[in-house]
Structures are given as C-alpha cells and as structure tokens.
Amino acid sequence: MGETGRTSPDRFSILIQLERSVRNAESREGLSFVMVNEPRNLVPYSMGCLMVADGGQLRMEALSDQPFVDRNVPAVQWFERVGKRIWNSDKGRIPHLVERTEMDERDAREWGEYCPAHIYWLPLSAQRGDMGALLFASDESFSENNQVLFNHFGETCAHALQLYKPRITFRKALTSLPRRPVFILSIIAFILLFVLQVRLSALAPVEVVPADPFVVAAPINGVVKEIVVRSSQSVGKDELLVLLDDTEPRNRFEVARKALKVAEEEYSSSRRGAFVNARSLELLAEQKALVEQRKAEAEYAEDILARTRLTADIPGVAVTPPPDRWEGRPVAVGEAIMSIADPGRVEVRIMLPVKDAVLLEPGNEVLVFLDSDPLNPLKGRVKYSDYMPESTPAGDYAHIVTAVFDETQDVPRIGLQGTAKVYGEHVSIAYYLFRRPLIALRQATGL
C-alpha cells in the first residue's frame, strides 16, 4: 500500500493527535473504540480488532465499525481462532504481516471469506505483561513506514490499556485458571471431604481423683465436732479421723447404764426374797426380762457413743474438704464426710460439656494436659461415661467421663487439674468441619 500523499509532518501530527485521544479516553470501552477505529486517519485499513489476554487466552473485545462484539458471528469466531493460534506461536509477541502458514488449513481456506488479503499483527506488551494484540486488515499490503507507525501507536495503546487492567482478586485468579482442571480438582476435593475420615474430639476440664476410694460416712445423726486429719495426710488403719459431738450419746449411755444398774439390783433383791416371799417369786421372771432389756439399751447407747469416733478402716491418704466446711455442721446417717485413697491408684474425672459431647466407648483414647505440666500430656483410656448430664459448679451441664491412665506412666498427684482431649468415633472431614455450625443452626432455628 502506497503513501497517502500526506507529508511526514502531517502524519506525525496525526500520530500525536491519535496518542492524545488514547490518553484522554475516559473508559476502557472508549479506549477500545479509539484503538480499532481512529488509526484509519494515520494508516488506511478495512478492518481493525482488539484482542485482549484473558486467562492465558485471547478474546475479541472490540471490532471496528461495530458497537459491540457478537461472538456468534462466524467472522468474529474466525478472528479469535486465528488470533489464539498466532498468540501461542513463536511469532505471537512480534509485530509482523500474517502469512497463511500461520493458520491451519480450515482458517487459511476461509481467509478470503471473512477478512481482506493482508493482516498486520501488532502485540501489545507493557510493564504488567502482555495485554493482547491489535489486528489490522486491508486489501493492500502495509508498507514498512506504515508498520513503523503502527508499532509506535501499539506502544502507546499498551501503556494506556494496562491502566484499565483489573486487579487480580481471588475470584479472578480462580477464573483465570484452566477451567477443566479447576472443575476436576473441585469435584475431587468435594468427594474427599466425605470420604476421608478423622477422629472426632472434644476438650473438657479434668481433675485427678482417687480410684475406688474408701468413703468415710457418718454412722449416726450428729454434729461434726472436729476433723482430726488434714487433706493429703497419710493415715494408718484404725487411726482417728473425725470426732462427732458426743454430748447426747454420752448422756444417753449414762442414763442407760444407771437404769441397768437399778434393774440388776431389783432382780438380785427379788431372787433373795423368792425363798420366803411368793410375790417376789412371781416378779422374778419379769425383772429378769427387764434386766436384759436395760442391758441391751446400755450396749446400744455404748455403741452409739463409740460411733462418734470415726477411724480409718484401711491405710492410705486422707482426702478431705476444708475443715471449716464440716466443723459444727450437722450430718445425717450415710452422709460422706471424707475419703481414704490409695495414692498409687488414681483416675481422671472429665466434665464433658453437653454441647461438645461425643459418642464415647470404653477404651477410647484420652490425652490429659495437667496445668502443672502442660507440655507433657498423659495418655489414658475411657473407663465409663455417664449418660445423664450433671450440673457443674460453672452453672452448665456436663457428662461425667471417668478415664484411667496407662500403666507405663508416672501416677500424678490426687487433686491436680487440667484439660483433657477425648477422642470419639471416626467421622468425615465435612462433618468434623461443619458439626459446630450445624449444632448452632439447629439450636437457633429449632430444626
């Protein structure tokens, strides 16, 4: 294609005016319109189109003399196929005149049907990367001078186009990936959420308590006078532990003892008089029965008095509440006051909140993190779990879980506290992740 008859100064002034139009474009649509239509004032051509890079591929964004791009039009489909093929070839980033060898057989055959005879490929590259390419088509070939002008115009367009390049967001990054691998990976990840399983677990406060302790309970109704031993004190068999107030039992015993003495004297007197007095002989059997009754009453009163002194039936360590909690307080028969424990036999008492309750079976794994040594957890196994929840000091409800330590570990001291992690059944990852939200949703909606 020959020169247009304009002098070089005229063409340079047009180029400067064209660059001004590019810079003054107020939107991406306006910029696209300028890029495919106004270069005709600089170099005549029949068709111009802008193809932008999108997710590693090219798509047509603007076509000369057209308000919008209809991708159902065969000519647009042809341009996009040709543009993608050139873009992915060795000459995709080099401005050049397109040859038929750069197309496949079908597109080369349809060239004359959808496009003029000559095409100039102008890639748009800027600091942010490859922005796309401009295609200019004409019935006459483009001269070297025209190609130089196009190349200069392309640098200006690339610089302006990158200003409208959208920022990369997470959603854009996903859509920029190849669609088929993303879809396949999404399906695989979704399936794995329901196939792969993990152990369901929960955290709960824990306390080290004695295993099978001997409970010291009140044998009679009374008032605690004194707790003789202190908590964690070693005690021997038959050692005194608790004193109950013995004022009433002692008085009752004294009365019973004196009544027995009176009955015995009356019985002895009647025995002596039975030899001479028939009346004394008649009362002898009755008085003997009275002596036996008074004797039983005295023995009972003596036993009650003895029960005011509570002693240890087995040796061990005393586990008692603070003395001021019991001293001066009335107790009923069978009410526990303290316990005697074997320091070598302990277990853990876990208060599992109802909202975190998991299905536990005897033998399930437990990790105990004591506050005194949180970096060295102790391993244990569930012994049993209560079905019915109980009220806790914090005011909520919890299931009481009892666990025992593995025999290979050192036995911790009774009374230590911490946090336990109990492991339940195996569940899918989806259930593990959405269990708490589902519980909250059910509680909020009542479903």
KEVEXLO-207283 format. One line per field, with one value per residue (C-alpha): x, z, y; residue number from 1. Coordinates in steps of 0.05 Angstrom, whole numbers, plus 32768, in hexadecimal, padded with zeros to 4 digits. Layout:
! KEVEXLO-207283
px <- c(X, ...)
pz <- c(Z, ...)
py <- c(Y, ...)
torlum <- c(NUM, ...)
//
This chain:
! KEVEXLO-207283
px <- c(8000, 801D, 8022, 7FE3, 8000, 8008, 804C, 8071, 8063, 8019, 801C, 8043, 8011, 7FD9, 8001, 8008, 7FBD, 7FAF, 7FDA, 7FB4, 7F72, 7F8D, 7FA3, 7F62, 7F35, 7F06, 7EF7, 7F10, 7ED8, 7EEB, 7F34, 7F22, 7EF9, 7F34, 7F65, 7F3E, 7F1F, 7F49, 7F8B, 7F6A, 7F7D, 7FC5, 7FC6, 7F8A, 7F6F, 7F2E, 7F27, 7F45, 7F39, 7F53, 7F60, 7F71, 7F94, 7F63, 7F79, 7FB3, 7F86, 7F6F, 7F28, 7F0F, 7EFB, 7EEF, 7EE4, 7EE8, 7EA5, 7E7F, 7E60, 7E6A, 7E88, 7E57, 7E7E, 7E49, 7E5F, 7E8C, 7EBC, 7EC8, 7ED3, 7F04, 7F2C, 7F2F, 7F47, 7F7D, 7F91, 7F97, 7FC1, 7FF1, 7FF3, 800A, 803E, 8087, 8073, 803B, 8063, 8082, 805F, 805B, 8032, 8009, 8015, 7FE8, 801B, 800A, 7FC2, 7FA6, 7F89, 7F41, 7F51, 7F7F, 7F47, 7F14, 7F44, 7F28, 7EE1, 7EE7, 7F24, 7F49, 7F88, 7FBC, 7FBF, 7FF0, 7FF9, 800A, 8016, 800B, 803F, 8047, 8068, 802F, 8038, 8017, 7FD6, 7FBF, 7FC6, 7FAA, 7F99, 7F94, 7F7B, 7F7D, 7F77, 7FBB, 7FFC, 8017, 8058, 8094, 8085, 803E, 8056, 8085, 804B, 8020, 8057, 805D, 8012, 8011, 8042, 8014, 7FD6, 7FF8, 800D, 7FC6, 7FA4, 7FCA, 7FAB, 7F68, 7F81, 7F57, 7F79, 7F83, 7F51, 7F48, 7F0B, 7F30, 7F6B, 7F3C, 7F1B, 7F5E, 7F73, 7F63, 7F1A, 7F1E, 7F55, 7F33, 7EF1, 7F11, 7F39, 7EFA, 7ED4, 7F0D, 7F12, 7EC7, 7EC9, 7F04, 7EDE, 7EAD, 7EDE, 7F19, 7F0D, 7F2A, 7F20, 7EEA, 7F06, 7EF2, 7F14, 7EFB, 7F14, 7F31, 7F45, 7F70, 7F46, 7F53, 7F3E, 7F0D, 7F18, 7EFE, 7EC7, 7EC3, 7E79, 7E53, 7E3B, 7E08, 7DE2, 7E0D, 7E38, 7E81, 7EAC, 7EF1, 7F15, 7F53, 7F7B, 7F89, 7F85, 7FBE, 7FD3, 7FE9, 7FBF, 7FC6, 7F92, 7F64, 7F81, 7F50, 7F34, 7EF5, 7ED5, 7E8A, 7E6B, 7E60, 7E38, 7DF4, 7E0F, 7E38, 7DFE, 7DD2, 7E06, 7E0C, 7DC0, 7DBE, 7DF7, 7DD6, 7D93, 7DB6, 7DD5, 7D91, 7D71, 7DAA, 7DA2, 7D57, 7D61, 7D94, 7D65, 7D2C, 7D58, 7D69, 7D21, 7D06, 7D17, 7CE7, 7CB8, 7C8B, 7C80, 7CCB, 7CCC, 7C94, 7CBB, 7CFD, 7CF1, 7CD7, 7D13, 7D44, 7D26, 7D2C, 7D76, 7D80, 7D5C, 7D85, 7DC4, 7DB4, 7DA3, 7DE6, 7E0C, 7DE8, 7DF7, 7E40, 7E43, 7E26, 7E59, 7E91, 7E78, 7E87, 7ED0, 7EDB, 7F1A, 7F3C, 7F2B, 7F65, 7FA8, 7FB1, 7FAD, 7F75, 7F4D, 7F26, 7F03, 7F18, 7F0B, 7EDF, 7EAE, 7E9E, 7EAE, 7E6E, 7E42, 7E0C, 7E12, 7DE0, 7DEC, 7E13, 7E29, 7E71, 7EA2, 7EE5, 7F07, 7F47, 7F6B, 7FA6, 7FD6, 7FEF, 7FA9, 7F8B, 7F5D, 7F45, 7F00, 7EEF, 7EB5, 7EA2, 7E72, 7E30, 7E3C, 7E7E, 7E66, 7E80, 7E6F, 7EA1, 7EAD, 7ED8, 7F1F, 7F1D, 7F5D, 7F66, 7F9E, 7FA4, 7FC8, 7FD3, 7FDB, 8019, 803B, 8015, 804D, 804D, 8008, 7FF6, 7FD3, 7F96, 7F59, 7F0F, 7EF5, 7EAC, 7E80, 7E40, 7E04, 7DE0, 7E01, 7E0D, 7E0F, 7E56, 7E70, 7E72, 7E26, 7E21, 7E18, 7E4D, 7E54, 7E83, 7EB8, 7EE7, 7F2A, 7F67, 7FB0, 7FDC, 8005, 8048, 8043, 8052, 8014, 8001, 7FEE, 7FA5, 7F84, 7FAA, 7F80, 7F87, 7F67, 7F57, 7F4F, 7F21, 7F1D, 7EDC, 7EC9, 7EE4, 7EBB, 7EC3, 7EE9, 7EA9, 7E85, 7EC2, 7EC5, 7E7B, 7E65, 7E67, 7E46, 7E0F, 7E04, 7E00, 7DD0, 7DA4, 7DA2, 7D93, 7D5C, 7D41, 7D45)
pz <- c(8000, 7FEC, 8014, 801B, 7FFD, 8040, 8053, 808D, 80BA, 80AC, 80BF, 80FE, 8114, 8109, 8132, 816B, 8167, 8168, 81A6, 81C7, 81B9, 81D8, 8217, 821D, 8218, 8255, 8257, 823E, 820B, 81F1, 81EE, 81C7, 8195, 8189, 8180, 8148, 8124, 8127, 810C, 80C7, 80C8, 80CC, 80A0, 8076, 8083, 807A, 80BD, 8102, 8140, 8187, 81A8, 81F3, 821D, 824C, 8275, 8247, 8209, 81DA, 81D1, 81A3, 81C8, 8191, 8145, 8118, 8102, 8134, 8176, 8197, 8188, 8178, 8181, 815B, 811A, 80F1, 80E0, 812B, 8138, 80FF, 8119, 815F, 8145, 811B, 8153, 8186, 8156, 8148, 8192, 81A6, 816E, 816D, 8149, 817A, 819B, 815C, 812E, 80E8, 80AA, 80B3, 8081, 806F, 808C, 80D1, 80CB, 80C7, 8085, 8096, 80AB, 8070, 8041, 8063, 8063, 8025, 803D, 8080, 807A, 8046, 8026, 8055, 80A1, 80CF, 8114, 814A, 8190, 81CC, 8202, 8240, 8285, 82A1, 826C, 8229, 8222, 81E0, 8196, 815F, 811A, 80DE, 809C, 8057, 800E, 8001, 8024, 805D, 804D, 807C, 808E, 80A0, 80CA, 80F0, 80FE, 8115, 8143, 8164, 816B, 818A, 81C1, 81D3, 81D4, 81FF, 8232, 8234, 8235, 8273, 829A, 8292, 82A2, 82DC, 831D, 832A, 835D, 8378, 834C, 830F, 831F, 8321, 82E0, 82BF, 82CA, 8296, 82A0, 8299, 82CE, 82FF, 82F6, 82FE, 833C, 835A, 8350, 836E, 83AA, 83B5, 83B3, 83E2, 8415, 841C, 8411, 843D, 8487, 84C7, 8511, 8530, 856F, 85A6, 85DD, 8625, 866B, 8692, 86DA, 86F6, 8729, 8751, 8733, 875F, 879E, 87E2, 87F4, 883D, 884A, 8888, 88AD, 88D6, 88D4, 88F6, 88F2, 88DB, 8915, 88F6, 88B7, 88D7, 8897, 885E, 8813, 87F4, 8839, 883D, 886D, 8888, 8895, 88D1, 88D5, 88EF, 88B7, 88CE, 8911, 8915, 894F, 8986, 89B9, 89AA, 899E, 89DD, 8A08, 89E9, 89F9, 8A42, 8A4A, 8A2C, 8A57, 8A97, 8A82, 8A78, 8ABD, 8ADD, 8AB8, 8ACD, 8B17, 8B15, 8AF4, 8B29, 8B61, 8B44, 8B3E, 8B88, 8B9D, 8B71, 8BA7, 8BDA, 8BB1, 8B7B, 8B5D, 8B51, 8B2E, 8AFF, 8AEB, 8AE1, 8A97, 8A88, 8AA8, 8A84, 8A42, 8A57, 8A67, 8A22, 8A03, 8A2B, 8A19, 89CE, 89D5, 89F7, 89C2, 898B, 89AC, 89B5, 896B, 8957, 8983, 8962, 891E, 892D, 8920, 88D6, 88C6, 8887, 8871, 8840, 883B, 8807, 87FC, 8818, 87E4, 880B, 87FD, 8825, 886F, 8875, 8844, 8874, 88BB, 88E0, 88A7, 88B3, 888A, 887C, 887C, 883E, 882A, 8810, 8837, 8819, 87F6, 87FC, 87BB, 87A3, 8784, 8753, 8736, 8714, 86DA, 86B8, 86BC, 867B, 8678, 862E, 861D, 85FE, 85C1, 85B3, 85C4, 8596, 8595, 85C4, 85CF, 8604, 85EA, 85C2, 85C4, 85F3, 85F9, 863B, 863D, 8686, 8699, 86C0, 8681, 8642, 8612, 8624, 861A, 863D, 8616, 8630, 861D, 862A, 8662, 865E, 864D, 866E, 8640, 866A, 8670, 86B4, 86CA, 86D0, 86FF, 86C1, 86BB, 867C, 8670, 8660, 8657, 868A, 8667, 8690, 8672, 868A, 867B, 8655, 8686, 8665, 867E, 86C1, 86EC, 86F6, 8739, 874E, 8747, 8709, 86D4, 868A, 8647, 8625, 85DC, 85D1, 858E, 8574, 8535, 84EE, 84C5, 8481, 847A, 8464, 84A4, 84CE, 84AF, 84AF, 84EF, 851C, 84E8, 84DE, 8529, 8530, 84F5, 8513, 8557, 8537, 8509, 8531, 84F4)
py <- c(8000, 8043, 8082, 80AC, 80EB, 810D, 8128, 810A, 8146, 813C, 80F3, 8100, 8135, 8102, 80CF, 8102, 8111, 80C7, 80BD, 80F6, 80D4, 8094, 80B8, 80DF, 80A1, 80A2, 8057, 8015, 8013, 8057, 8043, 8004, 802D, 805D, 8024, 8000, 803C, 807B, 805F, 8063, 80AD, 8097, 8058, 8043, 7FFD, 7FD7, 7FB3, 7FBB, 7F92, 7F90, 7F4D, 7F4E, 7F19, 7EF6, 7EBB, 7EA9, 7EAD, 7EE4, 7EFE, 7F34, 7F73, 7FA5, 7FA5, 7FE1, 8000, 7FD3, 7FEB, 7FA7, 7F63, 7F2A, 7EE9, 7EC2, 7EE4, 7EB5, 7EEE, 7EFC, 7EB2, 7EAF, 7EEB, 7ECD, 7E89, 7EAA, 7EDA, 7EA1, 7E78, 7EB2, 7EC5, 7E80, 7E7B, 7E91, 7ED2, 7EE4, 7F1C, 7F38, 7F6C, 7F4F, 7F44, 7F04, 7ECC, 7E92, 7E61, 7E7C, 7E61, 7E1C, 7E03, 7E16, 7E5E, 7E68, 7E51, 7E81, 7EBC, 7EDD, 7ED3, 7EF7, 7F25, 7F4F, 7F34, 7F55, 7F52, 7F77, 7F57, 7F8A, 7F6C, 7F9A, 7F92, 7FBE, 7FBC, 7F92, 7F5D, 7F4D, 7F72, 7F54, 7F66, 7F93, 7F77, 7FA6, 7F8A, 7FAB, 7F98, 7FB8, 7FA5, 7FD0, 7FF4, 7FF5, 803E, 802C, 7FF2, 8021, 8050, 8015, 7FFD, 8042, 8046, 8000, 8014, 804E, 8021, 7FEC, 8020, 803D, 7FF8, 7FE1, 801B, 7FF9, 7FB4, 7F9A, 7F88, 7F3E, 7F25, 7EE0, 7ED6, 7EEF, 7EC2, 7E86, 7E99, 7EA5, 7E5D, 7E29, 7E17, 7DCC, 7DC0, 7DEE, 7DCB, 7D86, 7D9C, 7DBA, 7D79, 7D50, 7D7F, 7D7B, 7D2F, 7D2C, 7D55, 7D1C, 7CE1, 7CF3, 7CE9, 7D07, 7CFA, 7D24, 7D44, 7D75, 7D9C, 7D9B, 7DAD, 7D73, 7D63, 7D2A, 7D04, 7CC4, 7C82, 7C59, 7C83, 7C6D, 7C9D, 7CB3, 7CC0, 7CD5, 7C96, 7CBD, 7CFF, 7D33, 7D71, 7D71, 7D88, 7D83, 7D6A, 7D4C, 7D40, 7D6F, 7D65, 7D3C, 7D24, 7CDB, 7CB2, 7C6C, 7C37, 7C48, 7C8E, 7CC3, 7CEE, 7D14, 7D23, 7D2D, 7D53, 7D1E, 7D46, 7D26, 7CDF, 7CE1, 7CF9, 7CC3, 7C90, 7CA7, 7CA4, 7C5F, 7C47, 7C60, 7C42, 7C00, 7C04, 7C12, 7BD7, 7BA8, 7BBC, 7BB1, 7B6E, 7B59, 7B6F, 7B47, 7B09, 7B0E, 7B18, 7AE0, 7AAC, 7ACB, 7AF7, 7ADA, 7B20, 7B29, 7AE5, 7AFC, 7B3D, 7B19, 7B08, 7B4D, 7B6F, 7B41, 7B56, 7B9F, 7B95, 7B78, 7BB4, 7BE6, 7BC2, 7BC5, 7C0F, 7C1C, 7BF5, 7C1B, 7C5E, 7C4A, 7C37, 7C7A, 7C9D, 7C76, 7C8A, 7CD3, 7CC2, 7CB3, 7C8C, 7C73, 7C2C, 7C2B, 7C50, 7C86, 7CD1, 7CFB, 7D23, 7D56, 7D98, 7DD6, 7DCC, 7E0A, 7DEB, 7DB2, 7DC6, 7DD9, 7DC0, 7D8B, 7D4B, 7D14, 7CC9, 7CB5, 7CFB, 7CF9, 7D24, 7D10, 7CD6, 7CAD, 7CA2, 7C79, 7CAC, 7C77, 7C6C, 7CAA, 7CBA, 7CF9, 7D18, 7D3C, 7D6D, 7D6B, 7DA5, 7D90, 7DBC, 7D98, 7D52, 7D1B, 7CD2, 7CB0, 7C66, 7C44, 7C43, 7C84, 7CAC, 7CE7, 7D1A, 7D3F, 7D82, 7D93, 7DDC, 7DCA, 7DAC, 7DC1, 7DAE, 7D64, 7D46, 7D05, 7CCE, 7CAA, 7C82, 7C8E, 7C62, 7C75, 7CB1, 7CC7, 7CCD, 7D01, 7D46, 7D66, 7DAE, 7DCB, 7E02, 7E30, 7E2B, 7E02, 7DB7, 7D83, 7D38, 7D1A, 7CEF, 7CC4, 7CAF, 7C89, 7C96, 7C66, 7C3C, 7C50, 7C98, 7CB9, 7CC0, 7D0A, 7D27, 7D25, 7D69, 7D82, 7DA3, 7DB2, 7DA6, 7D64, 7D55, 7D1A, 7CF6, 7CD9, 7CB5, 7CC0, 7CF2, 7D13, 7D53, 7D76, 7D62, 7D75, 7DBB, 7DCA, 7DA7, 7DE5, 7E13, 7DDF, 7DDA, 7E26, 7E2A, 7DF3, 7E15, 7E58, 7E40, 7E05, 7DD7)
torlum <- c(1, 2, 3, 4, 5, 6, 7, 8, 9, 10, 11, 12, 13, 14, 15, 16, 17, 18, 19, 20, 21, 22, 23, 24, 25, 26, 27, 28, 29, 30, 31, 32, 33, 34, 35, 36, 37, 38, 39, 40, 41, 42, 43, 44, 45, 46, 47, 48, 49, 50, 51, 52, 53, 54, 55, 56, 57, 58, 59, 60, 61, 62, 63, 64, 65, 66, 67, 68, 69, 70, 71, 72, 73, 74, 75, 76, 77, 78, 79, 80, 81, 82, 83, 84, 85, 86, 87, 88, 89, 90, 91, 92, 93, 94, 95, 96, 97, 98, 99, 100, 101, 102, 103, 104, 105, 106, 107, 108, 109, 110, 111, 112, 113, 114, 115, 116, 117, 118, 119, 120, 121, 122, 123, 124, 125, 126, 127, 128, 129, 130, 131, 132, 133, 134, 135, 136, 137, 138, 139, 140, 141, 142, 143, 144, 145, 146, 147, 148, 149, 150, 151, 152, 153, 154, 155, 156, 157, 158, 159, 160, 161, 162, 163, 164, 165, 166, 167, 168, 169, 170, 171, 172, 173, 174, 175, 176, 177, 178, 179, 180, 181, 182, 183, 184, 185, 186, 187, 188, 189, 190, 191, 192, 193, 194, 195, 196, 197, 198, 199, 200, 201, 202, 203, 204, 205, 206, 207, 208, 209, 210, 211, 212, 213, 214, 215, 216, 217, 218, 219, 220, 221, 222, 223, 224, 225, 226, 227, 228, 229, 230, 231, 232, 233, 234, 235, 236, 237, 238, 239, 240, 241, 242, 243, 244, 245, 246, 247, 248, 249, 250, 251, 252, 253, 254, 255, 256, 257, 258, 259, 260, 261, 262, 263, 264, 265, 266, 267, 268, 269, 270, 271, 272, 273, 274, 275, 276, 277, 278, 279, 280, 281, 282, 283, 284, 285, 286, 287, 288, 289, 290, 291, 292, 293, 294, 295, 296, 297, 298, 299, 300, 301, 302, 303, 304, 305, 306, 307, 308, 309, 310, 311, 312, 313, 314, 315, 316, 317, 318, 319, 320, 321, 322, 323, 324, 325, 326, 327, 328, 329, 330, 331, 332, 333, 334, 335, 336, 337, 338, 339, 340, 341, 342, 343, 344, 345, 346, 347, 348, 349, 350, 351, 352, 353, 354, 355, 356, 357, 358, 359, 360, 361, 362, 363, 364, 365, 366, 367, 368, 369, 370, 371, 372, 373, 374, 375, 376, 377, 378, 379, 380, 381, 382, 383, 384, 385, 386, 387, 388, 389, 390, 391, 392, 393, 394, 395, 396, 397, 398, 399, 400, 401, 402, 403, 404, 405, 406, 407, 408, 409, 410, 411, 412, 413, 414, 415, 416, 417, 418, 419, 420, 421, 422, 423, 424, 425, 426, 427, 428, 429, 430, 431, 432, 433, 434, 435, 436, 437, 438, 439, 440, 441, 442, 443, 444, 445, 446, 447)
//
